[in-house]
């Protein structure tokens, strides 16, 4: 198969049958207890969602169709140029089909996305141009995505009764690919809204990969026009594109239960189209305990740096952290609901910096980010509350983008939002393939909980 759709058509019949049969045989198997604590505690540990693309191990972190980040870096195709990171297009293929694509398949998907993403719908352009410059970029992203639902193939065909349930996945795939493809122009438009009075910062090319287009439209590549924002030399420019590939390649998905993924899945279960579903996911990603931590970490590092005399003075860093904790605030970029080790996505970003010592050796903020990853876990352990004292996904990424010239802190979560589209939308296609029903868990009031304990 050369196209993603063809590859899916090859695997769907067998997987559909396997899951239908499995459900018929094992449908009544009891999976585990649900405790009162989990009902009152964010449903922690409840094994109650079906999610195919990724799984999260508390000790080893995320696996993409069973592959660790390291294995993805070794096996997923990139541009073919030595030293380049794998392309997020390869990851999209892997998550959707379950197989590592060939270079030819990656290239075909790269072309397909570049073609699909060449233009934003006119109405979306109009809507985005009207938005106030000061509006949070995540709000702009959610509005932009929701506005694209006007062009949803799924919504139109569903409304007109043109597709049967078995084929819902085809239009869902169509919309999802169009949505993902539109993200370079959409996020570029938002970035130019907040930095350049709406004037474009770079060119879109149908002959390049998704990340190169994102970087160009942020005004961060050599070919970008009118970028008075950054002055990267050609090596830095190449590095920035690779940073973007690395970042967007490994932040695509983190199992189904996190807020952005779960929201997309939940809203999609009402057969809302992919634009509305993922726009809702973006609203969830914009929460400070989730994706917004990306911006909070950078704010935190900048503030701390202006309050300590040197990154070398560990006691000053410790004192600063205690002040934060004693004022009932969290240390952003640390802790996780599931992980119990340093997040391997953090480690991958850290290794990116460590592989370029000359680039980062004079950047006090990046040095502090590294130092903090040694000091904060000790302090959090002493503090004794957090179940995971280690750096999480958001700990390193923002400050690396900041280093290269993306200085607008509020924008970092938008980059997260580009990447995160890939995982939840992949699952949405499979939700349609398998005909999963609308989600409707049972809720209980206090009396209901008491009744369960037979107190009454
Ligand atoms: N700093 C200070 N206290 C922390 C902490 C941190 N980084 N992480 C957890 N704690 C505290 C919690 O606030 C909680 O305190 P209370 O009992 O007073 O409410 C206690 O430790 C136990 O929390 P937990 O079970 O370890 O963590 P949760 O599953 O409840 O929450 C998370 C996980 C990520 C929300 C939390 O660790 C946190 O707030 N971290 C800082 C924000 C952050 O970096 N978020 C990004 C996460 C990644 C993502 O999803 O995008």
Boltz pocket constraint, residues with backbone or C-beta under 6 A from the ligand:
constraints:
  - pocket:
      binder: B
      contacts: [[A, 258], [A, 288], [A, 289], [A, 290], [A, 291], [A, 292], [A, 293], [A, 325], [A, 329], [A, 330], [A, 331], [A, 332], [A, 333], [A, 334], [A, 335], [A, 336], [A, 337], [A, 338], [A, 385], [A, 386], [A, 387], [A, 388], [A, 392], [A, 393], [A, 394]]
      max_distance: 6.0
